[in-house]
């Protein structure tokens, strides 16, 4: 029986990792934070980290906002 190795699940994204995973640029992410529409984050020193839960909540919020603004 072989063991299948999987990459560990991401617990928290750095800004660059989040941008790469969500296909947005850093400028847009910081603009979203400035508008109050960015994902929640925590600080570790000067670094911003976005938890997997915060990323999932943000995606859900963005999807809901997109659905409510589309004509039926």
Secondary structure, DSSP 8 states (H G I E B T S, - for coil): ----------SEEEHHHHHHHHT--HHHHHHHHHTT-S---EEETTEEEEEHHHHHHHHHHHHHHHHHHS--
